[in-house]
Amino acid sequence: MEKIKKYQTPITLLILTIFCFHFSLGFEKFNPSNISWLFEARLDWSTHYLGWGFFRDAPWQFPLGTINDYYYPIGTNIGFTDSIPLVAILLKSISFLLPENFQYFGMWLFLCMYLNGYYSLKIFEYFKINKIVSYALVVFILINPVFIFRQVHPSYCAHWLLIGSIYLYLSTPNEIVIIKRNLKHLFILLLLSSLITVYLTVAVFGFFVLFVFKVYYFDK
């Protein structure tokens, strides 16, 4: 019974995420070999995919993420194509195992949706909100218009970085062990954000500063 309770929340969240992802974007986009949807007119998905394609074929060089053939002869960096450098660098290292037509943006959007729900549930749990009500609220968070609109820029969809930062800011009691743990957690979110998009890095850094300020001046 304890094991069932332990996995009840993540499994329920996974089911809700699958439903909301299919409703908002279409689950066929989760297929990594399906690249046709990335070339829809008037959207920037194609630019992100091309950034990944050029980076995948580029040699490893410093600074990390450099692409010489894209925007030739000046070149550019994978970070400037909004191709989610964190994922692109990890997948480039195993590129030889991947099919020729491969995209990770659908999986990334799914992961962002799941993590948005994960940290939202953490906040609801902190405020002791009823489980059924929490799941209902999560559905509204997963399909909120801001997130759906931002799907044209997958790197901006990592709202979980902000929701997670809010959770860590709120849930810090006057216990040094938990304070250190939350500070380490927040630093990891800051590090991850720097490998996703600089816009979110600025926001997470703001929460990092507020966290330290709150612990030092208010929580003493």
Secondary structure, 3 states (H helix, E strand, C coil): CHHHHHHHHHHHHHHHHHHHHHHHCCHHHHCCCCCHHHHCCCCCHHHHHHHHHHHHHCCCCCCCCEECCCCCCCCEEHHHHCCCHHHHHHHHCCHHHCCCCCCCHHHHHHHHHHHHHHHHHHHHHHCCCCHHHHHHHHHHHHCCHHHHHHCCCHHHHCCHHHHHHHHHHHCCCCCHHHHHHHHHHHHHHHHHHHCCCHHHHHHHHHHHHHHHHHHHHHCC
